[in-house]
Amino acid sequence: MAQDEDKMAPESIDPAEIGLREIDALNTAEFALEALRIERDEFRDRFMRALADAENSRKRADRDRREAEQYGSTRLARDLLPVYDNLSRALDAAGEEVRVSSAALIEGVELTLRELSSVMTKHGMTPITPKAGDVFDPQLHQAMFEAPVPGTKAGQIIQVMTQGFMLHDRLLRPAQVGVSSTPAGSA
């Protein structure tokens, strides 16, 4: 049997070479394993970035949808403001004599204005109604003129020409106002 074992063992193999081959094989396996780990980490990083991009896109689309719902009607809302202004001016221009002689007409205009106001409020439009004596706010008001008026402080509203409007939390149109400058003689 010893002869059989000698026949099976190759005669030209040096024991030192066996160690070097195992070390080379081990180094190659470790290198391949490390390369796979690096590749895995790169794929994980790409996956996490793609997941984050998808989440950001979803959030952006959701925000854009909400804004479109709230502010998509901005152009229509701006187009309705002159109608509101004209109905208000018509009622303000009607003197007492016209109100008595055309009571039904005036009532119809008042009802139309009330209905328009109701629809505007329903869709998130709220009026900005400054009064004489209020402080001018450039975020809500547009100064149409400035005049020194005795008994007022600089920056106070002295006249309101048109109401302003907000659409939800955005300014749709500033209120157009006259503002007091420092009264003459007090400078």
Residue, then its C-alpha position, 0 to 999 in steps of 0.5 A: m500500500a505504501q507503493d500505491e501512496d507513492k504513485m499518487a503523490p506527484e514527485s515534482i511538488d515542493p512543499a514550499e510551493i504548496g504554501l505559496r499557492e495557498i497564500d496566493a489563493l488566500n490573497t486572491a480570495e480576500f482581494a475578491l471579497e474586499a472588491l465585493r464589499i466595496e461594490r456592495d457598499e457602492f450599490r447600497d449608497r446608490f440605492m440610498r441616494a435613489l431612495a432619497d431622490a424618490e422621496n424628495s420628488r414625492k414631497r416636491a410633487d405633493r407641495d406643487r399639487r397643494e400650491a396648485e390647488q390653493y394658488g392655481s386660481t390666482r389669475l381668475a381671482r385677479d380678474l374678478l377684483p375689478v368686478y368687485d371694485n366696480l360693484s362697490r363703486a356703483l353702490d357708493a355713487a348711488g345717492e339717497e335719491v337714487r336709493v329711494s327711487s331705484a330700491a330694487l336695483i340697488e338691492g340687486v347690486e348689493l346682493t350681487l356684491r354680497e354673493l361675489s364676496s361670499v364666493m371670494t371668501k369661499h375660495g380663500m380670498t380675504p379683503i385687506t381693509p385699512k382705515a384712515g389713521d392706520v399705519f402704512d404697511p408696505q407689505l399690504h398697502q401701496a402708497m398712491f400719493e403722499a400729502p402733509v395733513p395736519g393732525t396726523k403722523a408721517g406714515q399714517i393712512i389718510q385715504v383708501m382708494t381700493q381694498g387689497f386682497m389676500l389669496h390664502d397667505r399670499l398678497l393678491r393685490p395691495a390696498q391702494v392708499g394715500v399716506s400722510s407725510t410729515p406735516a408742513g411746519s413740523a419738520 
